[in-house]
Each structure stands twice: as structure tokens, then as C-alpha cells.
Amino acid sequence: MKISQRSIKALGKIVTGDEGLSPYRSGPQLVDLFNEYGANDVYGKGFPSRWMYAEESLRAMNGTDSLAAVVCHVFDPREFMDTDKDLEPAIDFVNKRLAYDGFNVVIERGKAKIRDTEGSAVQFSSPYGDGATDAHEFIDEQIEKSEQKILDGDFDGAITNARSLLEGIMRDIEIALDADAPKKYDGNMVKLYQRVQRGLNLEPSRPDIDNPLKQVLSGLSSIIGGVAAIRNRMSDAHVRSYKPSKHHAVLVVNAVKTLANFLYDTQEYQSLKAK
């Protein structure tokens, strides 16, 4: 994928968040982003301005698969969760420039993809892949980030990360299962799980499952309700009435890991069974 300098400048504003249409990324966050796709930079004294670093990094990747991978990462719907930014205006801002290069960004089945003007997908190597094994590796990687926040004493951040991971996974599953799924996630985690639960045939009310399993499936609903409630009570957007302790954060992160892996396993099992 090779784009013009004008498109690089526009994309750089979305990567940094300086256009006001996408989440803000600090210098260290920008370094982490580009290092994930082949760069080997270190943030420290003498580091250039954020916008300059972003543009230079995009230019270095221009014409390679890495550029497409970074674009898809930046426009991943999960990057916009728990922020006050909407994905569509950001995509529209960049697509107006990319159109002159013969490309556009689209969201398909909950994932960002790049297509040329003829509708063909631009191929690139995703860091997570598309298989079940890759999905579990992705979950483990995100959980490790939450665990690091716990070690750093950022218990709020660990719970926020875990919730965002679970929301993103459920949203991906919902879109994969239902072509008529809502185009925009409204932030209601409990209702999202209820839709995924129906799609995966995990409803405890099923008459063909034993009572012990019904109790386990009911427990999954309780986990979702608890994670959603904890995050809402400690959010800055609400009257703060709860500050999590370390063991609470550990409990939430571990519960999310178990549930996320179970949901992906269930989706994979049903997909294989349907073939």
C-alpha cells in the first residue's frame, strides 16, 4: 500500500489524535504503536514532536504491508471504545484523502479493512491473525497488559482494559454471527452479551441442558453484569462510588480472560459443527 504525502499528513493527524476525531496518543503510545509493526524506536530525551514522529514513521512504512496494518489498527473499533470519539467521522476524514490514492477504509464484521477503489481487499499480515489460536494469543496479550497495570498499581486501568477487551470480543462475535447486528455499539455491555448469548446458543433457559450447566451459564451473565457495574461505578463520567482494590482487579481480569476464551471457543466449535 502506497499513498500520497497529503494522505500521510491526514493519517498522521488521526494516529496522534491531533485532529480531534480520534483518541489522543502520547509519545510513548506512538512508539509502542509503530514498534508493534516493525519499528525499533525508544521514547526519551530528544524525541521529536508527536506529529513529526508519526508522519516520519508513516513515510518509512509507505509502500509496505506495515502501513496497511497500522491503518487497520488505528481504525479498529476497539480503539474508540471508552473514549468520547466516534469512529465514522475519523474514517470519513481519511477516506476523502485516500480516495485520490485509490483506497478507502471500511469496517466489515467489526474489523477495519482497506480496499482499493475496485473493492478488492488490500492484503497485509495481521499481528493477531484470523484463526482460533491467534484469537487466544490476542486475548492473552491484552490480559498481560491488564496484569501489568495491576503490578503498576493502576487497578482502575486494569479493569477498564479488561472490560474493553471483552466488549471488543463480543462485538466481533456478534457481527460474525448476525448480518443484521447493530452498526454501532451503544455501550450497553449487558445487552450486548444477551445478543451474543442468543447467537451462540448459550441461554440458560434451554430445556435440553442439565441444571448444573444452567447454573454455570447463569454465572456468565452475572460476570458480565458485575464487570459492567464495577466499571460504571468507578468511571469519571459518574459520581465515583467505588475504588477497586488489587484483589478486586485481579478477580475481574481473570474472570474476563476465562469468559473471553470460552466465547471464542464456543464460536469456533459451532463454526466447525456447521461445516
C-alpha positions in Angstrom: 0.0 0.0 0.0 1.5 3.3 -1.1 -0.2 6.7 -0.5 0.5 10.3 -1.2 2.2 12.8 1.2 -1.2 14.6 1.7 -2.8 11.3 2.8 0.2 10.7 5.1 -0.3 14.1 6.8 -4.0 13.4 7.2 -3.5 9.9 8.5 -0.8 11.3 10.9 -3.4 13.6 12.5 -5.7 10.6 13.2 -2.8 8.5 14.5 -1.8 11.2 17.0 -5.4 12.3 17.7 -4.5 15.9 16.9 -7.4 16.4 14.5 -9.8 15.9 17.4 -11.5 13.0 15.7 -9.7 10.1 17.2 -8.2 9.1 20.6 -5.1 11.1 21.7 -1.8 9.1 21.7 1.1 10.3 23.8 4.7 10.0 22.6 5.3 6.6 24.4 2.0 5.3 23.0 3.0 6.3 19.4 6.3 4.5 19.9 4.5 1.3 21.1 2.2 1.5 18.1 4.8 1.7 15.4 7.2 -0.7 17.2 4.4 -3.3 17.1 4.6 -3.1 13.2 8.3 -3.3 12.7 9.9 -0.1 14.1 12.5 -0.2 16.8 12.3 3.2 18.5 12.8 4.4 22.0 11.0 7.3 23.7 13.2 9.6 25.6 15.3 12.8 25.5 15.5 14.4 22.1 12.3 12.7 20.9 10.7 14.7 18.0 7.3 16.3 18.3 4.5 13.8 18.2 3.1 14.8 14.8 6.6 14.8 13.2 7.3 11.3 14.6 4.0 9.9 13.4 4.5 11.3 9.9 8.1 10.1 9.6 7.1 6.7 10.8 4.2 6.5 8.2 6.6 7.6 5.4 9.1 4.9 6.4 6.3 2.3 6.1 4.8 3.8 2.9 4.7 1.1 0.2 4.8 -1.8 2.6 2.4 -4.2 4.2 3.1 -2.5 7.6 1.3 0.7 6.5 -1.9 -1.1 5.9 -1.6 -3.0 9.2 -1.1 0.3 11.1 -4.1 1.9 9.4 -6.3 -1.1 10.3 -5.0 -0.9 13.9 -5.7 2.8 14.2 -9.3 2.4 12.9 -10.0 -0.8 14.8 -13.4 -0.1 16.5 -11.9 -1.2 19.9 -9.5 1.7 19.8 -12.5 4.0 20.1 -14.2 2.2 22.9 -14.3 4.1 26.3 -13.5 7.3 24.5 -15.6 10.3 23.5 -14.6 9.9 19.8 -16.8 8.4 17.1 -15.2 6.1 14.5 -17.2 7.2 11.4 -16.0 10.8 11.3 -12.4 9.7 11.6 -12.8 7.2 8.7 -14.5 9.8 6.6 -11.7 12.4 7.2 -9.1 10.0 6.0 -11.1 8.4 3.2 -11.6 11.8 1.5 -7.8 11.8 1.0 -7.2 8.1 0.4 -9.7 8.2 -2.4 -7.2 10.0 -4.6 -4.7 7.2 -3.9 -7.2 4.6 -4.9 -8.0 3.3 -1.4 -10.6 3.5 1.3 -11.1 2.2 4.9 -14.2 0.2 5.6 -15.5 -1.7 8.6 -16.5 -5.3 7.9 -17.6 -7.8 10.5 -16.4 -5.4 13.2 -12.8 -5.1 11.8 -11.1 -2.3 9.8 -10.1 -3.2 6.3 -8.6 -1.3 3.4 -10.0 -1.7 0.0 -8.9 -0.4 -3.4 -11.3 1.6 -5.5 -12.4 -1.6 -7.3 -13.4 -3.2 -4.0 -10.6 -5.6 -3.6 -9.1 -6.0 -0.1 -5.6 -4.9 0.5 -3.7 -7.8 1.9 -1.3 -7.4 4.9 0.0 -9.6 7.7 -2.2 -9.0 10.8 -0.3 -9.3 14.2 -3.2 -11.4 15.6 -4.2 -13.5 12.5 -7.7 -14.9 12.0 -7.7 -18.4 13.5 -8.8 -19.5 16.9 -5.2 -20.0 18.1 -4.4 -16.4 17.1 -7.6 -15.2 18.8 -6.5 -16.8 22.1 -3.0 -15.3 21.7 -4.6 -11.9 21.2 -6.6 -12.4 24.4 -3.5 -13.4 26.4 -1.6 -10.4 25.1 -4.3 -8.0 26.2 -4.7 -9.7 29.5 -1.0 -9.3 30.1 -1.4 -5.5 29.6 -4.1 -5.6 32.3 -1.9 -7.6 34.6 0.9 -5.1 34.1 -1.4 -2.3 35.2 -2.1 -4.3 38.3 1.6 -4.6 39.0 1.9 -0.8 38.5 -0.9 -0.2 41.0 -3.3 1.1 38.3 -6.3 -1.1 39.3 -8.8 1.2 37.6 -6.9 0.9 34.3 -6.6 -2.9 34.6 -10.4 -3.2 34.9 -11.0 -0.7 32.1 -8.7 -2.6 29.8 -10.3 -5.9 30.7 -13.8 -4.6 30.0 -12.8 -3.0 26.7 -11.3 -6.4 25.6 -14.5 -8.2 26.5 -16.6 -5.7 24.7 -14.5 -5.9 21.6 -14.5 -9.6 21.5 -18.3 -9.8 22.0 -18.8 -7.2 19.3 -16.7 -9.2 16.9 -18.6 -12.3 17.6 -22.0 -10.6 17.3 -21.1 -9.2 13.9 -19.7 -12.5 12.7 -22.9 -14.3 13.7 -25.6 -11.7 12.7 -25.5 -9.8 9.4 -28.2 -7.5 10.9 -26.3 -6.7 14.1 -26.5 -3.0 15.2 -23.9 -1.0 13.2 -22.9 1.0 16.2 -22.3 -0.3 19.8 -24.3 1.7 22.3 -22.1 0.9 25.3 -24.7 -1.4 27.0 -22.5 -4.4 27.8 -25.3 -6.5 29.3 -27.5 -6.2 26.3 -24.5 -6.9 24.0 -23.9 -10.2 25.9 -27.5 -11.1 25.7 -27.4 -10.9 21.9 -24.1 -12.9 21.8 -25.6 -15.4 24.2 -28.5 -16.0 21.9 -26.3 -16.2 18.9 -24.0 -18.8 20.5 -27.0 -20.7 21.9 -25.8 -20.2 25.5 -29.1 -19.2 27.0 -29.6 -20.9 30.5 -33.3 -21.3 29.7 -32.6 -24.0 27.1 -34.7 -27.1 28.0 -32.1 -29.6 26.7 -29.2 -28.8 29.1 -28.7 -30.1 32.7 -29.3 -28.0 35.7 -25.6 -27.8 36.7 -24.7 -26.4 33.3 -27.6 -23.9 33.5 -26.1 -22.6 36.8 -22.7 -22.1 35.1 -24.3 -20.3 32.1 -26.3 -18.1 34.5 -23.0 -17.3 36.3 -21.6 -16.0 33.0 -24.4 -13.5 32.9 -23.5 -12.5 36.4 -19.9 -11.9 35.5 -21.0 -9.6 32.6 -23.3 -7.7 34.9 -20.7 -7.3 37.6 -17.9 -6.1 35.2 -20.2 -3.6 33.7 -21.4 -2.3 37.1 -17.9 -2.0 38.6 -16.6 0.0 35.6 -19.6 2.3 35.7 -19.3 3.0 39.4 -15.6 3.9 39.2 -15.9 5.9 35.9 -15.1 9.6 35.9 -18.2 10.1 34.0 -20.3 9.1 37.0 -20.4 10.0 40.7 -17.5 7.9 41.8 -18.7 5.5 44.5 -16.2 2.7 44.2 -12.4 2.4 44.1 -11.2 -1.1 43.4 -8.5 -2.9 45.4 -5.8 -5.1 44.0 -7.6 -8.4 44.6 -10.8 -7.0 43.0 -8.9 -6.0 39.9 -7.2 -9.5 39.8 -10.7 -11.1 40.1 -12.1 -9.1 37.2 -9.2 -9.6 34.9 -9.1 -13.3 35.5 -12.9 -13.6 35.0 -12.7 -11.7 31.8 -9.9 -13.9 30.5 -11.9 -17.1 31.2 -15.1 -15.7 29.6 -13.3 -14.3 26.6 -11.6 -17.6 25.8 -14.8 -19.5 26.4 -16.8 -17.3 24.0 -14.2 -17.7 21.2 -14.0 -21.5 21.8 -17.8 -21.7 21.6 -17.9 -19.7 18.3 -15.1 -21.9 16.8 -16.9 -25.1 17.9 -20.2 -24.0 16.4 -18.5 -22.9 13.2 -16.8 -26.3 12.8 -20.0 -28.2 13.7 -21.9 -26.3 11.0 -19.5 -27.4 8.2 
